[in-house]
Amino acid sequence: MLGHDRTGDGSVREVEEFRFHPNQIRALETGEGIVSIPHFKGVKVVKLRFKKREDIAPLRLPRVLKEPIADLSNKYPKKSKTSSGQGRVATGDLKTTEGKKNETNA
């Protein structure tokens, strides 16, 4: 075939196919959900409402104090800001949350 430029390449566009339409998800109220149950004859889709549960009381996590790594604390000392905005190296003892003083690994 002279003068024919067909390569066989076509424009194939992938189209997203939703299992549940976004409007179905948007229409759900608090406590509602959609469950799909696969079985040998196909997939059964069920819209259901969950029972409301009481809120769980918040749990306060204990504070963990970490000792600075000796190699890094000497190589990269912490800087604090002064009133003029210039950084300076912090010196002295570290205070724990109980107000006791710990000596740094200097």
N, C-alpha and C positions, 0 to 999 in steps of 0.2 A: 504494500500500500504506500504509494508515494504521496507525500504531502499531508500525511495524517499524523497528528501529534498525540494520539491517545496513549496514555501510559498505563491505564488500568487503575491508577490511583484515584480514588474518589474522596470526597470530603465526608468523613464520618464524624459526627459530633456525638460525644458522650452526653447523655442526659441523666441527671440524677433522678432516681425514682424513690419517692418517700414511702416507707411502710405505713406511716401515719401522716396525714396531711398536717402541715403546720397550724392550720386553723383548729384542728382537733386538739392539739397540744395547748394552744393558746386558750381554748375554751375550758380547759380543766380548772376546777376550783382547788383551793387548798385542801389537801388530804385525798385528792383523787388521782388515779393513775390508770394507765393502759397497760395491760399484760397480754403478750402473745404467747399462746401455748401450742408448740408444734406437736403434731402426732401423725400417724401413718396416712390419714386421709387429707392432710393439709394443715393449716394453721388456724386456730381459733383465737379470735381477738375478744378480750373482755375488758370493759371499762368498770372499774370498781372504786369504792370509797374506803379508805383506811380508817380504823378507829382512832379517835383522838386520845393521846396519852398525856399524862401530866409531865411538865418540864422537869428535867433532872436538875438537882441542886448543883451549883457550880463547885468544882473541886479546886482548891488553891494548891498550886504546885510549890514544893519547897524550893527555896533559893539555893543554888549551888555556887559556892565560891571556888574559884579556880586560882591556883598559884601561877604567876607568870613564868614562862620558860626562861631559865637563867641565860641561855645563849642569846635569845632574842631581846630580852629586857635590857641587856647591856649594849647590844648592837643598835637597837632602835628605841631609845628612851621616849616616854610619852611627853607630848608637848601640851602646854596649857596656854590659853589666851590671856594676855594682860590687858589692862584698860586701853593701852595705845593700839591694840590690835596685833602687836608683834608676838610671835610665838616664843616661848621660853621652855626650857627643860624643867620638868617637875622633879623636885627632890624631896626627901624626907620619908616618913613612914606612911604606910597604907593603913586606912582604918577599915575594919570590918563593919558589918551591919549592926553588931552589938555595941560598937563604940570602942572596942579594944584595939590596940595598935599591934600591927605585925611588921616586922622588919622585912625590907625587900632583899632579894638576892643580889646584892651589889658587889 
